[in-house]
């Protein structure tokens, strides 16, 4: 799965000369929290909701409402935007984009085709993918189990469930309790909970959780 397949588009962008109160209103209207800053089809920066909040006067200010509004009207996006923008391309694997966002502690990145901004990938996009990968919108038997870190263990499990008439709607593994095992989660339909439990117990180092979900 590549970023270009799951990015949000068309992307909403903003000019560097836009007053920050106009940027705030645009974010509220579109229900978004970041805007790529573009001029002549070139990415100059990115501005986030946090940038705009930090640029606004404190509630403890002694300025009048009129003075605050006047000052805010003079501040433009280019004065508060982040200029060093972390970006990805359309053909970036989605897991690489997720790793970048986690490592850099950011909530979204512009997606480029050459130098043109063609989309944006955000935490929300990744959450939607996670829901799909875990079969969260389909009801079935959900299992979390520890399996031995040995070649063929996953094949044994999938063959066992499939031969009993079960259909996998989600499956994935992460690091287990040590180097000798992995934590596996799957969801299957077409088969009952008790039958699944009987089938997986001989294959599991430990059944951590099993439920209808």
Secondary structure by P-SEA (a helix, b strand, c coil): ccccccccccbbbbbccccaaaaaaaaaaacccbbbbbccccccccccaaaaaaacccccccccaaaaaaaaaacccccccccccccccccccaaaaaaaaaaacccbbbbbccccccccccaaaaaaaaaaaaccccccbbbbbbbccccaaaaaaaaaaaaabbbbccccccccccccbbbbbbccccccaaaaaaaaccccccccccccc
